[in-house]
Amino acid sequence: LPHPFPQELQEAQRWPGARDVRRLDGNLRRWEGLLLPTTPPYNPGAFRFELTFSPHHPLEPPRATLRTPIYHPSVDLEGRVCQPLTAHEHWEPATRAIQVLQDLLLLLDSPDPGRVLRPEVARELQERPEEFRRRAEEHSRLHAEPRPEPP
């Protein structure tokens, strides 16, 4: 079976929502790169992600992890992401890696209190949105990587 990875990697490398997408340690099943959120409170920074593919890909979903700490209701302190698209019950083998990254960026850009890994952050987002935004901005200023220059 021809391997989809090289084409999918090139597709992700051309996508403007991320930068520096590459194999981690030369491993085709592990990618890393920087996600570039487009909306506040995260858009001043860039967030390093890792995408890990199962040996059974595409029959099993890849797993996205954020390596940069982020104050977000859908990302826990370990960087695990609440991403229904890659849940076993929703996963479609035809889904491309770039769709997983696009979905992840959308999740960062529009926090959804319904996709919750940190209930206290989700509650703050719903009940005290100004406080949430202030805290997320401060956290991003401390932890996010500098955004790369546009190509």
Residue frames as a rotation matrix with the C-alpha (Angstrom) as fourth column:
LEU 1
0.591 0.807 0.000 0.00
0.807 -0.591 0.000 0.00
0.000 0.000 -1.000 0.00
PRO 2
-0.194 -0.676 0.710 1.53
0.525 -0.684 -0.507 3.38
0.829 0.274 0.488 -0.89
HIS 3
-0.324 0.000 -0.946 2.09
0.933 -0.167 -0.319 5.54
-0.158 -0.986 0.054 2.15
PRO 4
0.564 0.621 0.545 0.00
0.704 -0.706 0.075 8.73
0.431 0.341 -0.835 2.37
PHE 5
0.485 -0.251 -0.838 2.43
0.717 -0.435 0.545 10.43
-0.501 -0.865 -0.031 4.73
PRO 6
-0.601 -0.799 0.002 4.76
0.692 -0.519 0.502 12.29
-0.400 0.303 0.865 2.33
GLN 7
-0.475 0.483 0.736 1.87
0.522 -0.519 0.677 13.90
0.709 0.706 -0.006 0.41
GLU 8
0.593 0.764 -0.254 -0.02
0.647 -0.264 0.716 14.69
0.480 -0.589 -0.651 3.60
LEU 9
0.137 -0.635 -0.761 3.08
0.814 -0.365 0.452 16.21
-0.565 -0.681 0.466 5.17
GLN 10
-0.806 -0.440 0.396 3.64
0.592 -0.615 0.521 18.42
0.015 0.655 0.756 2.11
GLU 11
-0.017 0.896 0.445 0.00
0.557 -0.361 0.748 19.47
0.830 0.261 -0.492 2.22
ALA 12
0.695 0.253 -0.673 0.36
0.718 -0.263 0.644 20.47
-0.014 -0.931 -0.364 5.89
GLN 13
-0.270 -0.893 -0.362 3.62
0.796 -0.418 0.437 22.30
-0.541 -0.170 0.823 5.12
ARG 14
-0.743 0.029 0.669 1.84
0.515 -0.614 0.599 24.46
0.428 0.789 0.441 2.51
TRP 15
0.283 0.953 -0.111 -1.08
0.795 -0.168 0.583 25.30
0.537 -0.254 -0.805 4.83
PRO 16
-0.213 -0.430 0.877 -0.83
0.010 -0.899 -0.438 28.91
0.977 -0.085 0.196 6.15
GLY 17
0.721 0.585 0.372 -2.35
-0.353 -0.151 0.923 27.99
0.597 -0.797 0.098 9.55
ALA 18
0.869 -0.494 0.035 0.89
0.236 0.475 0.848 26.34
-0.436 -0.728 0.529 10.65
ARG 19
0.627 -0.754 -0.195 4.61
-0.705 -0.442 -0.555 26.85
0.332 0.485 -0.809 10.21
ASP 20
-0.343 -0.922 0.178 7.68
-0.925 0.298 -0.236 24.61
0.165 -0.245 -0.955 10.39
VAL 21
0.679 0.593 0.434 5.67
-0.644 0.764 -0.038 21.40
-0.354 -0.254 0.900 10.04
ARG 22
-0.064 -0.772 -0.632 8.16
-0.834 0.389 -0.391 18.53
0.548 0.502 -0.669 9.93
ARG 23
0.548 0.140 -0.825 8.83
0.151 0.953 0.262 15.00
0.823 -0.268 0.501 11.03
LEU 24
0.696 -0.299 0.653 9.94
-0.718 -0.315 0.620 14.78
0.020 -0.901 -0.434 14.63
ASP 25
-0.011 -0.815 0.579 13.36
-0.581 0.477 0.660 13.10
-0.814 -0.329 -0.478 14.86
GLY 26
-0.691 -0.296 -0.659 12.90
-0.722 0.252 0.645 11.99
-0.025 0.921 -0.388 11.24
ASN 27
-0.814 0.438 0.381 9.95
0.262 0.863 -0.431 9.80
-0.518 -0.251 -0.818 12.29
LEU 28
-0.851 0.506 0.141 7.18
0.014 -0.246 0.969 9.74
0.525 0.826 0.202 9.66
ARG 29
-0.081 0.889 -0.452 4.59
0.702 0.373 0.607 8.92
0.708 -0.267 -0.654 12.34
ARG 30
0.253 0.153 -0.955 5.39
0.861 -0.486 0.151 11.92
-0.441 -0.861 -0.255 14.51
TRP 31
-0.020 -0.195 0.981 5.11
0.690 -0.713 -0.128 15.47
0.724 0.674 0.149 13.26
GLU 32
-0.031 0.104 -0.994 5.62
0.817 -0.571 -0.086 18.77
-0.576 -0.814 -0.067 14.97
GLY 33
-0.381 -0.092 0.920 5.07
0.698 -0.682 0.221 22.35
0.607 0.726 0.324 13.99
LEU 34
-0.901 0.106 -0.420 3.74
0.221 -0.722 -0.656 25.70
-0.373 -0.684 0.627 15.13
LEU 35
-0.053 0.940 0.338 0.03
0.989 0.002 0.148 26.52
0.138 0.343 -0.929 15.02
LEU 36
-0.954 -0.282 0.100 -0.79
0.280 -0.960 -0.030 30.17
0.104 -0.001 0.995 14.35
PRO 37
-0.149 0.956 -0.251 -4.12
0.897 0.023 -0.442 31.17
-0.417 -0.291 -0.861 15.93
THR 38
-0.521 0.001 0.854 -5.89
0.644 -0.656 0.394 34.03
0.560 0.755 0.341 14.16
THR 39
0.350 0.745 0.569 -8.03
0.072 -0.627 0.776 35.48
0.934 -0.230 -0.273 16.97
PRO 40
-0.482 -0.437 0.759 -7.44
-0.694 -0.338 -0.636 36.88
0.534 -0.834 -0.141 20.47
PRO 41
0.844 -0.518 0.143 -6.45
-0.476 -0.598 0.645 35.95
-0.249 -0.612 -0.751 23.11
TYR 42
0.547 -0.633 0.548 -4.04
0.317 0.763 0.564 33.50
-0.775 -0.135 0.618 21.46
ASN 43
0.855 -0.095 0.510 -3.07
0.514 0.017 -0.858 35.18
0.073 0.995 0.063 18.19
PRO 44
0.726 -0.687 0.006 -0.06
-0.687 -0.725 0.056 37.13
-0.034 -0.044 -0.998 19.50
GLY 45
-0.126 -0.837 0.532 1.78
-0.758 0.427 0.493 33.82
-0.640 -0.341 -0.689 19.88
ALA 46
0.056 0.069 -0.996 2.45
-0.760 0.650 0.003 30.49
0.647 0.757 0.089 18.20
PHE 47
0.336 0.209 0.919 1.75
-0.837 0.514 0.189 27.11
-0.432 -0.832 0.347 19.78
ARG 48
-0.614 -0.654 -0.442 3.88
-0.777 0.599 0.194 24.02
0.138 0.462 -0.876 19.17
PHE 49
0.538 0.794 0.281 1.91
-0.800 0.587 -0.126 20.90
-0.265 -0.157 0.951 18.39
GLU 50
-0.773 -0.623 0.117 2.75
-0.543 0.746 0.385 17.27
-0.328 0.234 -0.915 17.94
LEU 51
0.414 0.853 -0.319 0.72
-0.908 0.360 -0.216 14.92
-0.069 0.378 0.923 15.75
THR 52
-0.639 -0.613 0.464 1.29
-0.621 0.767 0.158 11.20
-0.453 -0.188 -0.871 16.37
PHE 53
0.131 0.655 -0.744 0.00
-0.935 0.332 0.127 8.58
0.330 0.679 0.656 13.96
SER 54
0.420 0.122 0.899 -0.87
-0.546 0.826 0.143 5.04
-0.725 -0.551 0.413 14.99
PRO 55
-0.755 -0.638 0.153 0.87
-0.315 0.557 0.768 2.14
-0.575 0.532 -0.622 13.19
HIS 56
-0.442 0.684 0.580 -2.70
0.748 0.638 -0.183 1.35
-0.496 0.353 -0.794 12.05
HIS 57
-0.114 0.349 -0.930 -3.25
-0.294 -0.906 -0.304 4.77
-0.949 0.239 0.205 10.46
PRO 58
-0.787 0.437 0.436 -5.55
-0.439 -0.893 0.102 5.60
0.434 -0.111 0.894 8.71
LEU 59
-0.146 0.789 -0.597 -7.78
0.332 0.607 0.722 3.01
0.932 -0.093 -0.351 10.37
GLU 60
0.249 0.167 -0.954 -7.05
0.967 -0.105 0.234 4.61
-0.061 -0.980 -0.188 13.75
PRO 61
0.908 0.184 0.376 -7.05
0.245 -0.962 -0.119 8.36
0.339 0.200 -0.919 14.40
PRO 62
-0.224 -0.965 0.138 -3.88
0.466 -0.230 -0.855 10.37
0.856 -0.127 0.501 14.98
ARG 63
0.494 0.323 -0.808 -3.42
0.869 -0.223 0.442 12.10
-0.037 -0.920 -0.390 18.33
ALA 64
0.174 -0.391 0.904 -2.76
0.250 -0.870 -0.425 15.84
0.953 0.300 -0.054 18.54
THR 65
0.386 -0.146 -0.911 -0.93
0.917 -0.051 0.396 17.23
-0.104 -0.988 0.114 21.56
LEU 66
0.779 -0.208 0.591 -0.04
-0.031 -0.955 -0.296 20.84
0.626 0.212 -0.750 22.31
ARG 67
0.122 -0.839 -0.530 3.53
0.879 0.340 -0.335 21.15
0.461 -0.425 0.779 23.57
THR 68
-0.761 -0.299 0.575 3.15
0.075 -0.922 -0.381 24.85
0.644 -0.247 0.724 24.39
PRO 69
-0.644 0.567 -0.514 1.14
0.695 0.151 -0.703 25.47
-0.321 -0.810 -0.491 27.58
ILE 70
-0.742 0.497 0.450 -2.18
-0.004 -0.674 0.738 27.20
0.671 0.546 0.502 26.82
TYR 71
-0.833 0.554 0.004 -4.99
-0.082 -0.115 -0.990 28.49
-0.548 -0.825 0.141 29.01
HIS 72
-0.563 0.600 -0.568 -7.92
-0.732 -0.043 0.680 26.88
0.384 0.799 0.463 27.19
PRO 73
0.088 0.683 0.725 -10.98
-0.911 0.350 -0.219 24.87
-0.404 -0.641 0.653 28.29
SER 74
0.906 0.372 -0.202 -10.33
-0.423 0.775 -0.469 22.10
-0.017 0.510 0.860 25.73
VAL 75
0.278 -0.886 -0.371 -6.62
-0.100 0.358 -0.929 21.52
0.955 0.295 0.011 26.42
ASP 76
0.957 0.108 -0.268 -5.48
0.239 0.230 0.943 19.95
0.163 -0.967 0.194 29.68
LEU 77
0.719 -0.695 0.020 -2.25
-0.565 -0.568 0.598 20.63
-0.404 -0.441 -0.801 31.55
GLU 78
0.034 -0.693 0.720 -0.55
0.202 0.710 0.674 17.72
-0.979 0.123 0.164 29.77
GLY 79
-0.627 -0.246 -0.739 -1.40
-0.577 -0.489 0.653 19.25
-0.523 0.837 0.165 26.38
ARG 80
-0.759 0.457 0.464 -4.08
0.589 0.786 0.190 16.67
-0.278 0.418 -0.865 25.58
VAL 81
-0.866 0.425 -0.263 -6.83
-0.495 -0.803 0.331 18.08
-0.071 0.417 0.906 23.41
CYS 82
-0.260 0.869 0.421 -10.56
0.177 0.471 -0.864 17.42
-0.949 -0.150 -0.276 23.45
GLN 83
-0.583 -0.053 -0.811 -10.94
-0.739 -0.380 0.556 16.89
-0.338 0.923 0.182 19.71
PRO 84
0.242 0.788 0.565 -14.09
-0.407 0.612 -0.679 14.95
-0.881 -0.066 0.469 18.72
LEU 85
0.589 -0.031 -0.807 -12.81
-0.806 0.047 -0.590 14.62
0.056 0.998 0.003 15.13
THR 86
-0.280 -0.808 -0.518 -10.07
-0.661 0.554 -0.507 12.23
0.696 0.201 -0.689 16.33
ALA 87
-0.205 0.286 0.936 -12.21
-0.821 0.470 -0.324 10.31
-0.533 -0.835 0.139 18.83
HIS 88
-0.913 -0.235 0.332 -12.46
-0.067 0.893 0.445 6.64
-0.401 0.384 -0.832 17.85
GLU 89
-0.225 0.917 0.329 -16.23
0.612 0.396 -0.685 6.81
-0.758 0.047 -0.650 17.47
HIS 90
0.650 0.478 -0.591 -16.09
-0.077 -0.732 -0.677 9.76
-0.756 0.486 -0.439 15.05
TRP 91
-0.258 -0.913 -0.316 -12.91
-0.427 -0.186 0.885 8.97
-0.867 0.363 -0.342 13.14
GLU 92
0.905 0.424 0.037 -13.16
-0.125 0.347 -0.929 8.45
-0.407 0.837 0.367 9.38
PRO 93
0.222 -0.889 0.401 -10.15
0.614 0.447 0.651 6.82
-0.758 0.102 0.645 7.67
ALA 94
0.285 -0.087 0.955 -10.53
0.905 -0.304 -0.297 9.27
0.316 0.949 -0.008 4.76
THR 95
0.985 0.068 -0.156 -9.82
0.127 -0.904 0.409 12.24
-0.113 -0.423 -0.899 7.06
ARG 96
0.404 -0.881 0.245 -6.54
0.466 -0.032 -0.884 13.88
0.787 0.472 0.398 6.12
ALA 97
-0.174 -0.589 -0.789 -3.89
0.984 -0.082 -0.156 15.08
0.027 -0.804 0.595 8.56
ILE 98
-0.892 -0.186 0.412 -4.42
0.233 -0.970 0.066 18.67
0.387 0.155 0.909 7.42
GLN 99
0.041 0.977 0.212 -8.09
-0.037 -0.210 0.977 18.42
0.998 -0.048 0.027 8.44
VAL 100
0.409 0.012 -0.912 -7.01
0.849 0.362 0.385 17.39
0.335 -0.932 0.137 11.93
LEU 101
-0.619 -0.721 -0.312 -4.73
0.780 -0.610 -0.138 20.45
-0.091 -0.329 0.940 12.11
GLN 102
-0.672 0.448 0.590 -7.43
0.002 -0.795 0.606 22.77
0.740 0.409 0.533 10.71
ASP 103
0.405 0.856 -0.320 -9.88
0.302 0.205 0.931 21.44
0.863 -0.474 -0.176 13.30
LEU 104
0.085 -0.478 -0.874 -7.29
0.996 0.077 0.055 21.96
0.041 -0.875 0.483 16.05
LEU 105
-0.883 -0.427 0.196 -6.68
0.436 -0.900 0.003 25.57
0.175 0.088 0.981 14.96
LEU 106
-0.233 0.894 0.382 -10.43
-0.055 -0.405 0.913 26.22
0.971 0.192 0.143 14.87
LEU 107
0.467 0.362 -0.807 -10.67
0.698 0.409 0.588 24.82
0.543 -0.838 -0.061 18.40
LEU 108
-0.413 -0.694 -0.589 -7.96
0.899 -0.414 -0.143 27.22
-0.145 -0.589 0.795 19.60
ASP 109
-0.908 0.011 0.419 -9.54
0.166 -0.909 0.382 30.18
0.385 0.416 0.824 17.81
SER 110
-0.166 0.912 0.376 -13.05
-0.659 -0.386 0.646 29.58
0.734 -0.140 0.665 19.15
PRO 111
-0.965 -0.237 0.116 -13.01
-0.236 0.578 -0.782 27.99
0.118 -0.781 -0.613 22.62
ASP 112
-0.115 0.947 -0.301 -16.12
-0.396 0.234 0.888 25.86
0.911 0.222 0.348 23.04
PRO 113
-0.398 -0.020 0.917 -17.35
-0.917 0.014 -0.398 25.37
-0.005 -1.000 -0.024 26.62
GLY 114
0.710 0.701 0.067 -18.93
-0.695 0.713 -0.092 22.13
-0.112 0.018 0.994 25.35
ARG 115
0.619 -0.609 -0.496 -15.53
0.170 0.721 -0.672 20.53
0.767 0.332 0.550 24.63
VAL 116
0.636 -0.208 0.743 -14.15
-0.684 -0.598 0.418 20.48
0.357 -0.774 -0.523 28.13
LEU 117
0.235 -0.603 -0.762 -11.01
0.471 0.757 -0.453 19.06
0.850 -0.252 0.462 29.67
ARG 118
-0.838 -0.468 -0.282 -10.67
0.485 -0.400 -0.777 21.87
0.251 -0.788 0.562 32.24
PRO 119
0.049 0.998 -0.050 -14.11
0.914 -0.025 0.406 22.53
0.404 -0.065 -0.913 33.77
GLU 120
0.167 0.010 -0.986 -12.92
0.718 -0.686 0.115 25.50
-0.676 -0.727 -0.121 35.85
VAL 121
-0.818 -0.496 -0.291 -11.61
0.139 -0.662 0.736 27.27
-0.558 0.562 0.611 32.73
ALA 122
-0.670 0.653 0.352 -14.83
0.555 0.127 0.822 26.51
0.493 0.746 -0.447 30.82
ARG 123
0.239 0.775 -0.585 -16.86
0.971 -0.203 0.128 27.91
-0.019 -0.598 -0.801 33.70
GLU 124
-0.223 -0.412 -0.884 -14.76
0.413 -0.861 0.297 31.07
-0.883 -0.299 0.362 33.74
LEU 125
-0.968 -0.130 0.216 -15.19
0.244 -0.271 0.931 31.44
-0.062 0.954 0.294 29.96
GLN 126
-0.299 0.939 0.170 -18.98
0.726 0.109 0.679 31.24
0.619 0.327 -0.714 30.35
GLU 127
0.503 0.605 -0.617 -19.44
0.863 -0.310 0.400 33.26
0.051 -0.733 -0.678 33.55
ARG 128
0.602 -0.381 -0.702 -16.55
0.064 -0.853 0.517 35.76
-0.796 -0.356 -0.489 33.43
PRO 129
0.757 -0.258 0.600 -15.43
0.653 0.306 -0.693 36.07
-0.005 0.917 0.400 29.79
GLU 130
0.780 -0.497 0.380 -13.36
-0.350 -0.850 -0.392 39.23
0.518 0.173 -0.838 30.45
GLU 131
0.473 -0.577 0.666 -11.46
-0.733 0.161 0.661 37.49
-0.488 -0.801 -0.346 33.23
PHE 132
0.639 -0.193 0.744 -10.94
0.365 0.928 -0.073 34.44
-0.677 0.319 0.664 31.01
ARG 133
0.845 -0.285 0.453 -9.57
0.386 -0.262 -0.884 36.57
0.371 0.922 -0.111 28.17
ARG 134
0.661 -0.611 0.436 -7.23
-0.702 -0.708 0.072 38.50
0.265 -0.353 -0.897 30.48
ARG 135
0.421 -0.476 0.772 -5.87
-0.490 0.597 0.635 35.29
-0.763 -0.646 0.018 31.98
ALA 136
0.698 -0.124 0.706 -5.48
0.545 0.731 -0.411 33.57
-0.465 0.671 0.577 28.60
GLU 137
0.857 -0.396 0.329 -3.64
-0.005 -0.645 -0.764 36.62
0.514 0.653 -0.555 27.19
GLU 138
0.503 -0.673 0.543 -1.29
-0.861 -0.332 0.386 36.74
-0.080 -0.661 -0.746 30.16
HIS 139
0.473 -0.262 0.841 -0.65
-0.099 0.933 0.347 32.99
-0.876 -0.248 0.415 29.95
SER 140
0.835 -0.128 0.535 0.05
0.549 0.264 -0.793 33.26
-0.040 0.956 0.290 26.20
ARG 141
0.765 -0.582 0.275 2.46
-0.465 -0.795 -0.389 36.14
0.446 0.170 -0.879 26.77
LEU 142
0.337 -0.637 0.693 4.38
-0.816 0.170 0.553 34.00
-0.470 -0.752 -0.462 29.27
HIS 143
0.062 -0.242 0.968 4.35
-0.117 0.962 0.248 30.66
-0.991 -0.128 0.031 27.42
ALA 144
0.877 0.365 0.312 3.62
0.222 0.268 -0.937 30.99
-0.426 0.892 0.154 23.71
GLU 145
-0.167 -0.932 0.321 6.45
0.819 0.051 0.572 30.98
-0.550 0.359 0.754 21.18
PRO 146
-0.338 0.015 -0.941 7.06
-0.301 -0.949 0.093 34.13
-0.892 0.315 0.325 19.13
ARG 147
0.722 0.618 0.310 5.18
0.137 0.312 -0.940 34.12
-0.678 0.721 0.140 15.86
PRO 148
-0.282 -0.837 0.470 7.44
0.721 0.138 0.679 33.50
-0.633 0.530 0.564 12.88
GLU 149
-0.515 0.040 -0.856 7.68
-0.427 -0.878 0.216 36.22
-0.743 0.477 0.470 10.25
PRO 150
0.661 0.743 0.108 5.25
-0.223 0.332 -0.917 35.75
-0.717 0.582 0.385 7.35
PRO 151
0.083 -0.678 0.730 6.98
0.682 0.573 0.454 33.92
-0.726 0.461 0.510 4.46
